[in-house]
């Protein structure tokens, strides 16, 4: 996984590339590099600079003068080969002519490396990407033109890729190819851009061309030509993206994660705008492309997501069962297609992804569609691969999310599932009165999130205490269990403390053996019909010397069952889990800050997981 950026035009390329890579760093940040072409220099027709570490380390390594108006850049999250300068992109061919940046995985790279080595090519990295540069150079040496050489090289590759290729002897263009990894073109005034994410180029243009799998493009300052591996022309038109530079800035916050947590009252209100139908007590979800008759035919709902999206999918399944009374469950999209799933025409499949590019989830979409199922998506990124391939969906409209640990997008997923559950329920047995009740609850959520954020100082103090523990539990029952799982996920992602989630009822079936004064527990304890059982479990922890931080509702009497409490305003019982999740975001954030960790860029993780 990585960030790719390319430029062709009248400007000096290096500053454009570095700026773009900085905005893409959430996609990968263990090494970075750029290649710049300069046909005016016979001594250095191209220059490659690479560095281990962050983009700022690359910037520090750049020479004072790096001339050239065509270039490609890359920020990396390692899949093949340890983070190092030699494994950083761009990779260069044996003859120094071809430079390549790549996102994805080449499945047959072992065979290709062996073939190249047998032919006398000296490989200089441990990556799968390097073989592409050599393959293109060999095709060029055999007499093919630049575009044809890239097509011929790609024909030898099995796997996923987004490629940007530069050729010293064709210094007026960059050739790109896409299969399974995101790639787009930016259309400027006498200049063109290449990027794996529009964030890299938003300062320069709002006009982008979204490439599809199997697309190639030859990009010059004057424009672009898209085509297939069979040299068939493909018509790809530019669309306008709704993204601003200001949305990608910190705006006075210390970290993007903090900014995105605090944006939630505003973004959730925006998401709900126009989607609540008071007249019929339901949700307006025209993007699903399902009329009431079609919605009624589904006898089951299967939700697929990865990581936090999977956990919020469990929360969504509970909402759907509560409101629509349809059997619903969630499972990891990463495992779904590998168990040869039975796809039922009476099941509605729902995939969840912030980026819309999550490879495991995209492959799950294709598995469902290959077997004739109906699949809709809850996706944040407009125009993303999943958004374009599903049969319909609900855009989350959370705005850009830069921090690797998801917060506002996750909350929007929960709201999206509430809207879906309401719509499914109202074509079945959910009464008009209950529909109005849920609508009122949804309208209250933005203000209630703001109320929770107002208690941030108290949450910060609790987080600091939790950060001092080497390990901790998160527990919850039924609706509270997905909240606990997500809370543990956030904590381990950015604090590097071991955090484990369990159903509260499972504690005495094994995990209780680990309880000690050194292992605190965060307990999700809403004022619902399971409150007394949750209190009993907390007392069992306290009796064994364990500390309990309770996330609960105002007025709940916990007695000595908790050593600390965090209060969340009450909503409708079906919607409470959305609000109960907000404190876990702040606990993780402030614990990581207390530990001095890099909150926005946790080690070993990347924002958009575009490889399996």
C-alpha distance (Angstrom), angle and dihedral (degrees) to the residues before:
residue distance angle dihedral
X1 . . .
X2 3.75 . .
X3 3.76 149.8 .
X4 3.80 119.0 -92.9
X5 3.78 126.6 -164.9
X6 3.80 131.4 171.6
X7 3.79 136.0 177.8
X8 3.81 137.0 -162.6
X9 3.80 118.9 174.6
X10 3.78 147.2 74.7
X11 3.82 98.3 -55.8
X12 3.78 125.3 89.2
X13 3.80 101.9 -91.4
X14 3.81 101.3 -145.9
X15 3.83 98.1 70.2
X16 3.81 91.3 44.9
X17 3.81 91.0 50.8
X18 3.79 94.8 47.0
X19 3.79 92.7 48.2
X20 3.80 90.8 49.1
X21 3.80 92.2 48.7
X22 3.80 90.8 50.6
X23 3.79 89.7 56.7
X24 3.81 90.5 47.0
X25 3.77 96.4 47.3
X26 3.80 92.3 107.2
X27 3.83 85.6 70.0
X28 3.79 92.6 59.6
X29 3.76 137.0 -16.3
X30 3.79 113.0 172.2
X31 3.82 95.4 94.7
X32 3.80 139.7 -6.5
X33 3.77 141.7 -169.3
X34 3.79 147.8 168.3
X35 3.80 137.0 -151.0
X36 3.81 119.2 -154.7
X37 3.81 125.2 -169.0
X38 3.80 119.9 -143.8
X39 3.84 113.1 176.0
X40 3.82 90.2 -179.5
X41 3.78 90.4 69.9
X42 3.79 114.0 73.6
X43 3.81 90.5 -176.3
X44 3.83 95.1 50.2
X45 3.83 111.1 19.7
X46 3.79 86.8 164.7
X47 3.77 134.8 19.0
X48 3.81 125.9 -160.1
X49 3.80 122.3 -165.2
X50 3.80 121.1 -177.5
X51 3.79 134.1 172.4
X52 3.77 139.1 -178.5
X53 3.80 113.7 -120.0
X54 3.77 131.9 23.0
X55 3.79 130.1 -8.4
X56 3.78 88.5 -100.3
X57 3.83 87.9 62.9
X58 3.80 89.2 53.2
X59 3.79 90.8 48.8
X60 3.79 90.6 52.1
X61 3.82 89.9 52.2
X62 3.81 95.2 53.0
X63 3.81 117.2 109.0
X64 3.79 117.2 -112.9
X65 3.80 90.5 -108.8
X66 3.79 120.4 34.3
X67 3.79 106.9 164.5
X68 3.79 125.0 -167.6
X69 3.79 138.2 99.9
X70 3.81 99.4 -142.1
X71 3.77 123.5 63.1
X72 3.80 150.5 135.9
X73 3.80 130.2 -140.2
X74 3.77 140.2 -170.4
X75 3.79 141.5 -168.3
X76 3.79 113.0 -161.4
X77 3.79 142.2 -143.1
X78 3.78 104.6 -171.4
X79 3.80 122.2 -113.4
X80 3.81 99.8 150.2
X81 3.78 119.6 30.0
X82 3.79 129.2 6.8
X83 3.79 119.9 -76.7
X84 3.80 105.2 -83.0
X85 3.77 140.9 127.0
X86 3.81 91.9 -99.9
X87 3.80 91.6 54.5
X88 3.81 95.1 43.9
X89 3.80 120.0 105.7
X90 3.00 143.9 -83.5
X91 3.80 95.6 69.2
X92 3.78 119.0 -159.7
X93 3.81 131.0 -146.1
X94 3.81 124.5 -113.6
X95 3.81 91.2 -99.2
X96 3.81 95.5 47.1
X97 3.79 91.6 -118.7
X98 3.81 104.2 106.9
X99 3.82 129.2 54.0
X100 3.82 122.4 -170.0
X101 3.80 137.1 -172.6
X102 3.78 118.5 -169.7
X103 3.78 142.1 -173.7
X104 3.80 117.5 -166.1
X105 3.78 136.8 36.9
X106 3.82 128.7 -71.6
X107 3.81 103.3 -144.2
X108 3.81 96.2 -165.4
X109 3.80 96.3 44.6
X110 3.82 93.4 118.0
X111 3.80 90.8 60.7
X112 3.81 91.8 43.9
X113 3.81 92.5 49.2
X114 3.80 90.6 49.4
X115 3.80 91.4 50.5
X116 3.79 92.9 48.4
X117 3.80 92.5 46.9
X118 3.81 90.7 49.8
X119 3.81 88.0 53.6
X120 3.80 90.8 54.6
X121 3.80 100.4 -100.0
X122 3.79 111.4 146.7
X123 3.80 109.8 -138.8
X124 3.78 114.5 -147.0
X125 3.83 102.3 -172.0
X126 3.80 141.1 43.2
X127 3.80 93.4 -125.3
X128 3.77 133.5 112.2
X129 3.82 89.6 -137.2
X130 3.80 97.1 67.3
X131 3.81 92.3 70.7
X132 3.81 90.1 64.2
X133 3.80 92.6 60.9
X134 3.80 90.9 50.9
X135 3.81 93.4 46.3
X136 3.81 92.3 51.9
X137 3.84 91.2 47.2
X138 3.80 91.3 51.7
X139 3.79 91.5 51.8
X140 3.80 90.5 48.8
X141 3.80 90.5 49.5
X142 3.82 88.3 52.4
X143 3.79 89.4 60.3
X144 3.79 104.6 -97.0
X145 3.78 121.3 139.3
X146 3.81 119.8 -110.2
X147 3.80 98.0 -96.7
X148 3.80 92.7 42.1
X149 3.80 91.3 48.6
X150 3.80 91.1 54.7
X151 3.81 91.0 48.2
X152 3.82 91.2 49.0
X153 3.80 91.6 49.3
X154 3.79 93.4 47.7
X155 3.82 89.7 50.9
X156 3.82 87.3 65.3
X157 3.80 93.8 53.0
X158 3.79 128.4 91.6
X159 3.79 116.1 -165.7
X160 3.77 141.5 42.9
X161 3.76 125.8 -45.8
X162 3.73 150.2 162.1
X163 3.80 105.9 -166.1
X164 3.77 135.7 -172.3
X165 3.81 114.6 -173.8
X166 3.80 129.4 -170.7
X167 3.83 124.8 -167.5
X168 3.80 121.8 -159.7
X169 3.81 90.6 -145.6
X170 3.82 92.6 51.4
X171 3.80 98.8 46.2
X172 3.80 95.5 161.2
X173 3.80 97.4 70.7
X174 3.78 150.9 35.6
X175 3.82 121.6 -142.2
X176 3.80 118.4 -149.4
X177 3.80 136.8 -173.7
X178 3.78 134.2 -170.7
X179 3.80 134.6 -158.3
X180 3.80 119.6 153.8
X181 3.82 96.8 -22.8
X182 3.81 125.2 84.8
X183 3.79 121.0 -99.9
X184 3.79 133.3 160.0
X185 3.78 140.3 174.5
X186 3.78 124.8 -128.4
X187 3.80 117.5 -144.8
X188 3.80 114.8 -147.6
X189 3.79 136.1 166.8
X190 3.80 103.1 -75.4
X191 3.78 91.3 -22.0
X192 3.80 138.2 79.0
X193 3.77 134.4 -152.5
X194 3.81 136.1 -158.6
X195 3.80 122.5 -155.7
X196 3.76 143.9 157.7
X197 3.81 88.8 -139.3
X198 3.79 132.1 24.9
X199 3.81 89.4 -127.7
X200 3.81 88.6 78.1
X201 3.79 94.2 61.7
X202 3.81 105.8 26.0
X203 3.81 91.6 108.9
X204 3.82 89.8 60.5
X205 3.80 106.0 36.7
X206 3.80 144.1 -1.8
X207 3.82 93.2 -158.1
X208 3.80 112.8 95.3
X209 3.79 137.1 171.2
X210 3.82 113.0 -143.7
X211 3.79 111.2 -145.5
X212 3.79 121.8 -146.8
X213 3.78 128.6 -143.3
X214 3.78 109.4 -76.1
X215 3.80 93.2 28.2
X216 3.79 124.5 132.3
X217 3.79 124.2 -172.2
X218 3.77 134.8 -167.3
X219 3.79 107.9 -151.7
X220 3.82 125.7 -161.6
X221 3.78 132.2 162.8
X222 3.81 89.1 -97.7
X223 3.80 96.0 54.1
X224 3.77 143.2 -73.7
X225 3.78 143.8 -80.4
X226 3.80 121.6 -149.9
X227 3.79 123.7 -158.6
X228 3.81 143.9 153.5
X229 3.78 131.8 -110.9
X230 3.81 87.3 -93.4
X231 3.81 89.4 57.4
X232 3.79 90.2 -110.0
X233 3.81 112.5 151.1
X234 3.81 115.8 -116.8
X235 3.79 121.1 -158.7
X236 3.79 109.3 -133.8
X237 3.78 116.8 172.3
X238 3.78 127.2 -161.7
X239 3.80 119.7 -107.7
X240 3.80 130.1 -164.9
X241 3.80 117.6 -109.3
X242 3.80 121.7 -149.0
X243 3.78 99.9 -136.9
X244 3.78 130.6 117.7
X245 3.78 134.0 -161.4
X246 3.81 89.4 -122.1
X247 3.80 90.9 61.8
X248 3.79 88.5 59.1
X249 3.80 95.7 50.9
X250 3.81 127.0 90.0
X251 3.79 92.9 -119.3
X252 3.82 95.0 -153.3
X253 3.80 96.5 -44.5
X254 3.79 121.8 122.5
X255 3.79 92.5 -131.5
X256 3.79 138.4 15.0
X257 3.80 90.0 -121.5
X258 3.81 90.2 59.1
X259 3.79 91.2 46.7
X260 3.80 92.3 49.6
X261 3.82 93.2 48.3
X262 3.80 89.3 53.0
X263 3.81 93.8 46.5
X264 3.80 91.8 63.6
X265 3.81 100.7 92.2
X266 3.80 90.0 55.3
X267 3.81 97.8 39.5
X268 3.82 95.0 46.8
X269 3.81 90.4 50.5
X270 3.81 88.1 51.1
X271 3.80 91.6 49.1
X272 3.80 92.1 53.0
X273 3.81 93.9 48.2
X274 3.79 110.5 117.2
X275 3.80 93.9 -0.5
X276 3.82 100.9 91.7
X277 3.80 115.7 84.5
X278 3.81 109.1 -160.2
X279 3.79 93.1 177.0
X280 3.80 93.5 64.9
X281 3.79 100.5 18.8
X282 3.77 93.9 -118.7
X283 3.80 144.0 100.2
X284 3.80 126.3 -89.7
X285 3.80 106.2 -132.6
X286 3.78 105.4 159.5
X287 3.78 90.7 156.9
X288 3.81 90.7 70.5
X289 3.82 88.7 72.5
X290 3.81 88.7 -143.3
X291 3.78 123.6 122.6
X292 3.84 120.7 -152.6
X293 3.81 92.8 -95.1
X294 3.81 91.0 53.6
X295 3.80 92.1 45.9
X296 3.79 90.9 53.5
X297 3.79 93.5 56.6
X298 3.81 93.4 67.6
X299 3.77 113.0 98.8
X300 3.80 96.4 179.0
X301 3.82 140.5 22.8
X302 3.81 123.6 -144.0
X303 3.82 117.2 -168.1
X304 3.80 121.7 -159.5
X305 3.79 127.3 -168.5
X306 3.80 143.5 129.7
X307 3.79 129.8 -117.3
X308 3.78 112.2 -27.0
X309 3.80 90.3 2.2
X310 3.81 88.5 59.5
X311 3.80 92.1 50.3
X312 3.79 93.0 49.2
X313 3.81 86.0 47.2
X314 3.80 87.9 61.4
X315 3.78 88.1 51.5
X316 3.81 88.8 49.4
X317 3.79 92.2 50.3
X318 3.80 89.3 55.6
X319 3.82 91.0 50.9
X320 3.81 91.9 49.5
X321 3.79 92.8 50.1
X322 3.81 91.6 46.4
X323 3.80 97.3 47.1
X324 3.81 105.2 26.1
X325 3.82 98.3 28.0
X326 3.81 90.7 -136.3
X327 3.81 120.0 136.7
X328 3.81 106.0 -104.6
X329 3.76 135.6 172.9
X330 3.79 140.5 165.6
X331 3.79 131.8 -136.9
X332 3.80 136.3 175.0
X333 3.79 110.8 -82.0
X334 3.80 88.2 -146.8
X335 3.81 90.6 68.4
X336 3.78 99.4 35.3
X337 3.80 105.5 89.4
X338 3.79 93.9 37.7
X339 3.78 93.2 66.2
X340 3.82 91.7 56.9
X341 3.82 92.2 -118.6
X342 3.77 123.6 -144.9
X343 3.80 106.4 -117.6
X344 3.79 112.4 -152.1
X345 3.81 122.7 -161.4
X346 3.81 88.4 -142.2
X347 3.82 92.8 58.1
X348 3.80 123.6 88.5
X349 3.80 109.8 -145.0
X350 3.80 116.0 -152.5
X351 3.80 121.4 -168.2
X352 3.80 122.3 -164.0
X353 3.81 126.9 -156.9
X354 3.78 134.6 150.0
X355 3.80 94.8 -154.9
X356 3.79 97.7 33.7
X357 3.80 86.4 -138.1
X358 3.82 101.4 82.7
X359 3.80 101.6 139.0
X360 3.82 97.2 -148.5
X361 3.80 91.3 50.1
X362 3.81 93.4 45.4
X363 3.81 90.5 52.9
X364 3.81 89.0 50.1
X365 3.82 89.0 54.4
X366 3.78 90.3 53.7
X367 3.80 92.2 47.2
X368 3.80 91.2 54.3
X369 3.79 92.8 46.3
X370 3.80 93.3 45.5
X371 3.80 88.3 58.4
X372 3.79 95.0 45.5
X373 3.80 101.1 -102.3
X374 3.81 129.0 143.6
X375 3.80 113.6 -114.4
X376 3.79 129.1 -178.3
X377 3.78 129.0 -178.7
X378 3.77 141.4 -135.7
X379 3.80 100.1 -153.9
X380 3.79 134.6 161.1
X381 3.81 101.3 -161.5
X382 3.80 112.9 76.9
X383 3.80 112.3 -140.0
X384 3.81 93.8 17.0
X385 3.80 122.4 143.8
X386 3.80 95.6 -100.9
X387 3.81 92.6 44.3
X388 3.80 89.9 54.2
X389 3.80 96.9 44.8
X390 3.82 103.2 45.4
X391 3.80 121.9 89.6
X392 3.80 91.8 -118.4
X393 3.74 140.0 -34.1
X394 3.77 155.8 169.8
X395 3.78 118.1 -90.3
X396 3.80 109.8 -141.4
X397 3.84 96.3 -148.8
X398 3.80 92.4 -157.4
X399 3.79 92.1 140.2
X400 3.80 123.5 -129.6
X401 3.78 116.8 -25.6
X402 3.80 113.1 -158.4
X403 3.81 103.8 170.8
X404 3.78 112.0 89.3
X405 3.81 92.3 -132.1
X406 3.80 106.2 73.5
X407 3.79 118.7 -130.4
X408 3.79 116.5 145.3
X409 3.81 93.6 32.6
X410 3.79 89.2 53.3
X411 3.80 91.6 50.8
X412 3.79 89.2 49.7
X413 3.80 89.2 51.7
X414 3.80 88.9 55.9
X415 3.81 90.7 50.0
X416 3.81 89.3 46.6
X417 3.79 90.9 55.2
X418 3.79 90.2 48.6
X419 3.81 89.5 54.8
X420 3.79 91.4 47.4
X421 3.82 92.3 47.7
X422 3.81 90.2 49.4
X423 3.82 92.5 50.5
X424 3.80 92.9 46.9
X425 3.80 91.4 45.2
X426 3.78 95.5 51.2
X427 3.81 93.4 55.9
X428 3.79 86.8 54.5
X429 3.79 130.0 32.5
X430 3.79 104.0 -40.9
X431 3.79 105.8 119.6
X432 3.77 125.3 -126.8
X433 3.81 88.9 -114.8
X434 3.80 91.5 54.0
X435 3.78 89.9 46.2
X436 3.81 89.8 54.8
X437 3.81 89.3 46.7
X438 3.82 91.8 55.5
X439 3.81 91.5 45.2
X440 3.81 90.0 53.5
X441 3.79 89.3 48.8
X442 3.80 92.3 51.0
X443 3.79 91.5 49.8
X444 3.80 89.7 53.4
X445 3.82 94.9 53.2
X446 3.85 99.6 83.8
X447 3.80 92.7 52.9
X448 3.79 92.0 44.5
X449 3.81 91.6 51.6
X450 3.80 88.3 52.7
X451 3.81 88.5 51.6
X452 3.82 91.0 53.5
X453 3.79 91.2 48.6
X454 3.78 88.4 53.5
X455 3.81 88.6 67.0
X456 3.81 92.7 55.4
X457 3.80 94.2 120.7
X458 3.80 92.5 60.4
X459 3.80 90.8 44.6
X460 3.80 89.5 51.6
X461 3.80 91.4 56.4
X462 3.81 92.0 50.2
X463 3.80 90.5 47.3
X464 3.80 92.2 53.3
X465 3.80 90.8 55.1
X466 3.81 91.9 48.0
X467 3.80 91.0 49.2
X468 3.80 90.1 64.0
X469 3.81 92.2 63.4
X470 3.81 117.2 90.1
X471 3.80 90.8 -145.5
X472 3.80 137.9 10.1
X473 3.79 143.9 178.5
X474 3.80 130.2 -125.3
X475 3.80 113.8 -160.8
X476 3.80 136.9 -178.5
X477 3.80 140.3 151.5
X478 3.80 128.0 -122.8
X479 3.84 103.6 -41.8
X480 3.79 89.4 17.0
X481 3.80 96.1 55.2
X482 3.84 96.7 73.9
X483 3.82 87.0 48.4
X484 3.81 89.2 53.7
X485 3.81 91.7 48.1
X486 3.77 92.0 51.5
X487 3.80 91.2 45.8
X488 3.80 91.3 53.6
X489 3.80 90.0 46.6
X490 3.80 92.9 54.2
X491 3.79 92.3 46.6
X492 3.79 96.2 50.4
X493 3.82 93.5 41.4
X494 3.77 97.5 59.8
X495 3.83 107.0 17.4
X496 3.83 97.1 42.3
X497 3.80 87.4 -138.9
X498 3.78 115.4 135.7
X499 3.80 108.3 -104.4
X500 3.79 123.4 175.6
X501 3.80 129.2 -171.9
X502 3.80 123.9 -147.2
X503 3.78 135.8 172.1
X504 3.79 103.4 -102.9
X505 3.80 90.2 -125.1
X506 3.82 90.6 58.8
X507 3.81 96.0 59.5
X508 3.79 94.8 91.1
X509 3.78 90.8 48.0
X510 3.80 92.8 72.3
X511 3.82 117.3 -50.0
X512 3.82 92.9 76.4
X513 3.81 86.6 76.7
X514 3.81 88.5 72.4
X515 3.79 96.4 53.9
X516 3.80 113.3 118.4
X517 3.82 139.0 137.1
X518 3.81 87.3 -88.3
X519 3.83 94.1 57.2
X520 3.83 114.5 64.6
X521 3.79 124.3 -167.4
X522 3.80 129.5 -140.4
X523 3.80 105.4 -151.4
X524 3.82 124.3 -162.5
X525 3.83 102.1 -144.1
X526 3.82 113.1 166.8
X527 3.78 122.3 175.4
X528 3.80 94.6 -99.6
X529 3.80 135.3 120.7
X530 3.82 91.0 -75.3
X531 3.80 96.0 55.1
X532 3.81 96.3 105.4
X533 3.81 91.6 50.9
X534 3.80 90.3 48.2
X535 3.80 90.5 51.4
X536 3.80 90.5 50.7
X537 3.79 91.0 52.6
X538 3.80 91.1 48.8
X539 3.80 89.7 51.6
X540 3.80 89.4 52.8
X541 3.81 88.6 55.4
X542 3.81 92.3 47.1
X543 3.82 91.2 49.1
X544 3.81 87.9 59.9
X545 3.78 94.5 50.5
X546 3.80 97.7 -98.6
X547 3.79 122.8 141.4
X548 3.81 117.8 -127.2
X549 3.80 125.4 -155.7
X550 3.82 105.1 -166.3
X551 3.80 122.2 -154.3
X552 3.77 100.6 -159.4
X553 3.80 147.1 138.8
X554 3.81 128.5 -83.2
X555 3.78 114.2 -88.2
X556 3.81 95.8 25.0
X557 3.81 109.7 137.5
X558 3.79 108.0 -139.8
X559 3.80 99.1 163.6
X560 3.79 110.3 -171.7
X561 3.83 92.8 -20.9
X562 3.82 91.5 99.7
X563 3.78 133.5 43.8
X564 3.81 91.3 -160.3
X565 3.77 135.6 9.5
X566 3.79 136.2 -152.5
X567 3.80 115.4 -162.4
X568 3.78 125.0 -145.4
X569 3.83 122.1 -172.7
X570 3.78 114.9 -107.1
X571 3.77 122.2 -109.9
X572 3.79 130.1 166.2
X573 3.79 109.5 -42.6
X574 3.82 91.8 -115.9
X575 3.82 91.2 53.9
X576 3.79 99.2 40.4
X577 3.85 94.0 93.3
X578 3.82 90.6 65.0
X579 3.80 90.3 60.0
X580 3.80 95.0 38.7
X581 3.80 88.1 61.1
X582 3.82 94.5 60.6
X583 3.83 96.4 73.2
X584 3.80 90.8 51.2
X585 3.82 88.6 58.6
X586 3.80 91.3 53.9
X587 3.82 92.8 43.9
X588 3.79 91.1 54.8
X589 3.79 92.8 44.1
X590 3.79 97.4 49.2
X591 3.80 93.3 41.8
X592 3.81 89.4 55.0
X593 3.81 91.1 47.7
X594 3.81 90.4 50.2
X595 3.80 89.2 52.7
X596 3.80 92.1 48.5
X597 3.80 94.3 -119.7
X598 3.80 127.1 155.6
X599 3.79 95.6 -100.2
X600 3.80 99.1 -170.3
X601 3.82 96.9 40.9
X602 3.83 109.7 41.9
X603 3.77 114.7 -171.8
X604 3.80 120.1 -93.5
X605 3.82 93.4 8.5
X606 3.79 135.0 100.7
X607 3.77 131.6 -166.8
X608 3.78 102.1 -126.0
X609 3.81 112.4 41.0
X610 3.79 101.4 -156.2
X611 3.81 96.9 162.3
X612 3.79 131.2 65.2
